[in-house]
Amino acid sequence: MTTSEILKKVRRIEIKTKGLSNHIFAGEYHSTFKGRGMSFCEVREYTPGDDVKFIDWNVTARFSTPFVKVFEEERELILMLLVDISNSSLFGSHKQTKRDLITELGAVLSFSATTNNDKVGVIFFSDRVEKYIPPKKGKGHILRIIRELIALEPNSRDTNVGVALEFLNNVLKKRSITFLLSDFVSKPYDQALQLAARKHDLVGIHVYDKTDKELPAAGLVQVVDSETGATVWVDTDDRTVRMRYGAAFSEKHKYCTQVFRRSGASLLHVRTDEDYVKVLQGYFKSR
């Protein structure tokens, strides 16, 4: 993809996703992820009914009358995107690939965060961390993120969700809102997920294609594994082959659902031919 093509695509995605974030998600994002922490603001004289545990004893001793500390909600948050750019994300049997869908989801979440005056950072990963963009504010920063979502090429084909989560746990000390965007074809990642979910407000978005789940009966088909590069011929008319294919997807889906549930993190499922707007709206409203 040329620089000109990338810039045109960035502009198209900006127009679409910024519009969605302004008119649909900004208010819901704000109400869902309002400041979770409290920071010291000032002291004032004690009034009956104040919690005695907030008495500032130093100020109280100085003025010989009780004073209490006043706290306010920390409004500035950090949104972290963990973005799977391994080769399996390049697959799509309908109007868009999984990577296209991940790009739009990442863009709309970024614009929603920046409308809320939050910082946004990204960890791009395959079976290694491919690129880290530290959290920052500003439209220029968001456009850079969208450009990387579109154009960044991984150095490895494979997927390792655990590597991305471990990097997040090590690099980011402050609590963040973290969206993990992946097709979750790799495992295990349960230990890293549990640790990340304790430190951060973690939401997984499982992006998949209809054909990931169900193999259509289309005769003898040559299939290439996007991550290993292996090529095999598959008789898709064979019912047993299709059942095994579906069972493999179901097993990964079950594992993903279970580890997210055990960790206490949220998990959404979005198919490439479905409307992700409804999925995100449903999540925001259920919080």
Secondary structure, 3 states (H helix, E strand, C coil): CCHHHHHHHHHHHHHHHHHHHHHHHHHHHHHHCCCCCEEEEEEEECCCCCCHHHECHHHHHHHCCCEEEEEEECCCCEEEEEEECCHHHHCCCCCCCHHHHHHHHHHHHHHHHHHCCCEEEEEEECCCEEEEEEEECCHHHHHHHHHHHHHCCCCCCCCCHHHHHHHHHHHCCCCCEEEEEECCCCCCCHHHHHHHHHHCEEEEEEEECHHHHCCCCCCEEEEECCCCCCEEEEECCCHHHHHHHHHHHHHHHHHHHHHHHHHCCEEEEEECCCCHHHHHHHHHHHC
